[in-house]
Amino acid sequence: MSDAAANPALEAAASAAPVGAQASIGQIFLEFLLIGATSFGGVVPYLRGSLVTKRNWLDDKEFVEMLSISQSLPGLNATNMAVLVGEKLHGALGSIAAIVGICLPGAVLIYIVGIFYRIHGDHIWITAALKGVAAAAVGLILSTVVGLSKKSLAGKADFVFIALTVIAVNRLHQSVPRTLIAVGLLAILFHRPRNKQKESAAQ
Amino acid sequence: MNQIPALVRVFAYLSLLTVGGGMAAFPEMKILTVEVHKWLTFPQLIHLYSVGQMAPGPNMMMIVAIGQWAGGILGALAVLVAFFGPTALLAFLVARLWKKLERWPWRTSIQQGLAPVSIGLLLAGCFTMAKGAIFGVETASIAVGVLLILLQYKINPALLVLGGAVVGVISFMPK
């Protein structure tokens, strides 16, 4: 299996059927380590470029499917994707290799940055820069909110659920799990499966 | 005092709140790490999160710095395992189950229902953060500027966060 992957010709032949794609633990670890070290500004596009385009471990349909599972579960998209792809390629060990690989570079970097910040964080240059960085991060999160709303909302009623969630957490100071369960159940019930006749009549 | 058990408890709990992204856990993270355990101040939490946006990899890596401050290298490792372990295990189990549920009609309902709630949690986390990060014309302009640029152009967000640092130095350095 690792021989096949080392040989470009065989790899190309195997890539015709990515559904059955396999990879060694070492390959999985290195590929995710590379993604973890280079994915500045958001992991998802890098994941796609690496796993679908470059390695051919997944096809586009599988990638989108796995991404939608990742988004529905607790956990970050990046680490959930690592677990799902690792599992598909090499079972439990594949998952572990992928998640350790994708986390390692950022974790080491932030470990060092954290120590540096602890010592020099009150330097006037740094506090000035950090005020700008924090404000920019707020803008970045807002753009994610807009992007996700365009992509994943099913109707106008969803804006009510967004508003309820924000009010519960920010105004009523309800805990996140309580809000998640209450508004989540409401929204899931609202989007409950309708029977087919009704659905086709509505269309 | 040994903070490791508390770190593990807090970050394992926060782990399960990250529905739709790490920011969903931010309001609880503020309460637990700043107010309850006093591992860091609110401005420090905001700074770590924001600086983390410039690092590659999963975007909540700033938790490593909190672990390091509270419990050294063991604290950092404990936080990593506690924060990524539970959700990784859940994803692993669901990966096997989800395919079998392909025809289960509630599967789509769950996805459609969780989408607006996770966007709401992201927005709530954003507002919690904005309370500490936006405090005047300069910071508000930076946030709005970044938002508008990202909506208009395809540009790497890490570069804009870096740009925020430059604007910050220009605006807030004592003359």
Contacts between the chains, C-beta under 8 A, distances in Angstrom:
chain1	res1	chain2	res2	distance
A	35	B	57	7.8
A	36	B	56	6.3
A	36	B	57	4.2
A	36	B	58	7.9
A	37	B	56	5.7
A	37	B	57	7.4
A	38	B	56	5.8
A	39	B	56	4.7
A	39	B	57	6.1
A	40	B	54	7.2
A	40	B	55	7.9
A	40	B	56	5.1
A	40	B	156	6.1
A	40	B	158	4.1
A	41	B	53	7.9
A	41	B	156	4.1
A	41	B	157	4.2
A	41	B	158	3.7
A	41	B	159	7.1
A	42	B	59	7.5
A	42	B	157	6.2
A	43	B	57	6.8
A	43	B	58	6.5
A	43	B	59	7.6
A	68	B	111	6.5
A	69	B	91	7.7
A	69	B	94	6.7
A	69	B	95	7.2
A	69	B	98	5.5
A	70	B	91	7.1
A	71	B	20	6.2
A	71	B	115	7.9
A	71	B	118	7.3
A	72	B	110	6.4
A	72	B	111	5.2
A	72	B	114	5.5
A	73	B	19	7.6
A	73	B	87	6.9
A	73	B	90	6.1
A	73	B	91	5.6
A	73	B	94	6.0
A	74	B	15	6.9
A	74	B	16	5.1
A	74	B	17	6.8
A	74	B	18	5.2
A	74	B	19	5.0
A	74	B	87	5.1
A	74	B	90	6.6
A	75	B	15	7.2
A	75	B	18	5.7
A	75	B	84	7.7
A	75	B	87	2.9
A	75	B	88	6.9
A	75	B	90	6.9
A	75	B	91	5.8
A	76	B	18	6.2
A	76	B	21	6.6
A	76	B	22	5.4
A	76	B	58	4.8
A	76	B	59	6.9
A	76	B	60	6.1
A	76	B	87	7.6
A	77	B	21	6.9
A	78	B	57	6.8
A	78	B	58	4.0
A	78	B	59	7.3
A	79	B	58	5.3
A	79	B	84	5.5
A	79	B	87	6.8
A	79	B	88	6.1
A	79	B	91	7.7
A	80	B	87	6.8
A	80	B	88	7.7
A	80	B	91	4.5
A	83	B	88	5.0
A	83	B	91	4.2
A	83	B	92	5.3
A	83	B	95	6.9
A	84	B	91	6.1
A	84	B	95	5.0
A	87	B	92	5.9
A	87	B	95	4.9
A	87	B	96	7.6
A	88	B	95	7.5
A	92	B	92	6.9
A	95	B	88	7.0
A	95	B	92	5.5
A	99	B	84	6.5
A	99	B	88	5.5
A	102	B	57	5.9
A	102	B	58	6.6
A	103	B	57	6.2
A	103	B	58	6.1
A	103	B	61	7.3
A	103	B	80	6.8
A	103	B	84	6.5
A	105	B	56	6.1
A	105	B	57	5.7
A	106	B	52	8.0
A	106	B	55	4.8
A	106	B	56	5.6
A	106	B	57	3.0
A	106	B	58	6.4
A	106	B	61	4.2
A	107	B	57	7.5
A	107	B	61	5.6
A	107	B	64	5.0
A	107	B	76	7.6
A	107	B	80	6.1
A	109	B	55	5.2
A	109	B	56	7.6
A	109	B	61	7.5
A	110	B	48	7.9
A	110	B	51	7.9
A	110	B	52	6.1
A	110	B	55	5.7
A	110	B	61	4.5
A	110	B	62	5.9
A	110	B	64	4.7
A	110	B	65	5.4
A	111	B	64	5.2
A	111	B	65	6.9
A	111	B	68	5.8
A	111	B	73	7.9
A	111	B	76	5.8
A	113	B	51	6.2
A	113	B	55	7.4
A	113	B	65	6.9
A	114	B	48	7.0
A	114	B	62	7.7
A	114	B	64	6.6
A	114	B	65	2.7
A	114	B	66	7.8
A	114	B	68	5.1
A	114	B	69	6.7
A	115	B	65	8.0
A	115	B	68	6.7
A	117	B	44	7.9
A	117	B	47	7.0
A	117	B	48	7.1
A	117	B	51	7.2
A	117	B	65	7.1
A	118	B	65	7.9
A	118	B	69	6.2
A	121	B	44	7.2
A	121	B	47	7.1
A	124	B	173	6.8
A	124	B	174	6.5
A	125	B	169	6.4
A	125	B	173	6.9
A	127	B	172	7.3
A	128	B	168	5.2
A	128	B	169	4.9
A	128	B	171	7.3
A	128	B	172	3.7
A	128	B	173	4.9
A	129	B	165	4.1
A	129	B	166	7.6
A	129	B	168	4.7
A	129	B	169	5.0
A	130	B	47	4.6
A	130	B	50	6.9
A	130	B	51	7.2
A	130	B	165	7.5
A	130	B	168	6.7
A	131	B	133	7.8
A	131	B	138	7.8
A	131	B	139	6.3
A	131	B	168	4.7
A	131	B	171	7.6
A	131	B	172	5.3
A	132	B	138	7.9
A	132	B	139	7.6
A	132	B	142	5.7
A	132	B	164	4.1
A	132	B	165	5.2
A	132	B	166	7.0
A	132	B	167	4.7
A	132	B	168	2.1
A	132	B	169	6.9
A	132	B	171	6.8
A	132	B	172	7.3
A	133	B	47	7.3
A	133	B	50	4.4
A	133	B	51	6.2
A	133	B	53	7.8
A	133	B	54	7.6
A	133	B	161	5.7
A	133	B	162	7.9
A	133	B	164	4.9
A	133	B	165	4.9
A	133	B	168	6.3
A	134	B	46	4.9
A	134	B	47	6.2
A	134	B	49	7.8
A	134	B	50	4.3
A	134	B	129	7.5
A	134	B	132	7.5
A	134	B	133	3.9
A	134	B	139	7.5
A	134	B	164	7.8
A	135	B	133	5.5
A	135	B	134	6.2
A	135	B	138	7.6
A	135	B	139	3.9
A	135	B	140	7.4
A	135	B	142	3.8
A	135	B	143	4.8
A	135	B	146	7.7
A	135	B	164	5.9
A	135	B	168	7.4
A	136	B	50	7.2
A	136	B	53	8.0
A	136	B	142	5.5
A	136	B	143	7.0
A	136	B	146	4.8
A	136	B	160	5.7
A	136	B	161	4.7
A	136	B	163	6.8
A	136	B	164	2.7
A	136	B	165	7.7
A	136	B	167	7.9
A	137	B	46	8.0
A	137	B	49	6.6
A	137	B	50	3.9
A	137	B	53	5.1
A	137	B	129	7.3
A	137	B	133	7.1
A	137	B	161	6.0
A	137	B	164	7.4
A	138	B	126	6.3
A	138	B	129	6.0
A	138	B	130	5.0
A	138	B	133	5.3
A	138	B	134	6.1
A	138	B	143	4.3
A	138	B	146	7.8
A	139	B	142	6.7
A	139	B	143	4.0
A	139	B	144	6.6
A	139	B	145	6.7
A	139	B	146	2.9
A	139	B	147	4.2
A	139	B	150	7.1
A	139	B	160	7.5
A	139	B	164	7.9
A	140	B	53	6.3
A	140	B	146	5.8
A	140	B	147	7.9
A	140	B	150	6.8
A	140	B	157	5.0
A	140	B	160	6.8
A	140	B	161	6.5
A	141	B	23	6.0
A	141	B	122	6.7
A	141	B	125	7.3
A	141	B	126	4.3
A	141	B	129	7.2
A	142	B	126	6.2
A	142	B	143	7.1
A	142	B	147	4.7
A	143	B	146	7.2
A	143	B	147	5.2
A	143	B	150	3.8
A	143	B	151	5.9
A	143	B	157	7.6
A	144	B	21	7.6
A	144	B	122	6.6
A	145	B	119	6.0
A	145	B	122	5.6
A	145	B	123	5.3
A	145	B	126	6.8
A	146	B	147	7.7
A	146	B	151	6.2
A	148	B	20	7.8
A	148	B	115	7.7
A	148	B	118	7.8
A	148	B	119	5.3
A	148	B	122	7.2
A	149	B	119	5.8
A	152	B	115	4.3
A	152	B	119	7.5
A	153	B	115	6.2
A	153	B	116	6.2
A	153	B	119	7.5
A	154	B	112	4.9
A	154	B	115	7.2
A	158	B	115	6.9
A	158	B	116	3.8
A	159	B	116	7.3
A	161	B	113	7.8
A	161	B	116	3.8
A	161	B	117	5.9
A	161	B	120	6.4
A	162	B	116	4.9
A	162	B	117	7.8
A	162	B	119	5.3
A	162	B	120	4.2
A	162	B	123	6.6
A	163	B	120	7.3
A	164	B	120	7.0
A	165	B	116	7.4
A	165	B	117	5.4
A	165	B	119	7.9
A	165	B	120	2.6
A	165	B	121	5.9
A	165	B	123	7.5
A	165	B	124	6.2
A	166	B	120	5.2
A	166	B	123	5.2
A	166	B	124	4.9
A	166	B	127	6.8
A	168	B	124	8.0
A	169	B	27	5.5
A	169	B	120	7.8
A	169	B	121	7.0
A	169	B	124	3.8
A	169	B	128	7.7
A	170	B	27	7.6
A	170	B	124	5.3
A	170	B	127	5.0
A	170	B	128	6.8
A	175	B	28	6.5
A	176	B	17	4.7
A	176	B	24	6.5
A	176	B	25	6.6
A	176	B	27	6.1
A	176	B	28	5.0
A	176	B	121	6.5
A	176	B	124	8.0
A	177	B	16	7.6
A	177	B	17	6.3
A	179	B	117	7.9
A	179	B	121	7.4
A	179	B	124	7.9
A	180	B	17	7.2
A	180	B	19	6.1
A	180	B	24	8.0
A	180	B	117	6.4
A	180	B	121	7.0
A	183	B	117	5.2
A	183	B	120	7.0
A	184	B	113	6.3
A	184	B	114	6.1
A	184	B	117	4.8
A	185	B	113	7.9
A	186	B	113	8.0
A	187	B	112	7.6
A	187	B	113	3.7
A	187	B	114	7.2
A	187	B	116	5.8
A	187	B	117	5.6
A	188	B	106	7.6
A	188	B	109	5.3
A	188	B	110	5.6
A	188	B	112	7.8
A	188	B	113	3.3
A	188	B	114	7.2
A	189	B	109	7.9
A	189	B	113	7.5
A	190	B	113	6.7
A	191	B	108	7.4
A	191	B	109	4.5
A	191	B	112	3.9
A	191	B	113	4.7
A	192	B	106	7.5
A	192	B	109	5.3
A	193	B	105	3.4
A	193	B	106	6.1
A	193	B	108	7.1
A	193	B	109	5.7
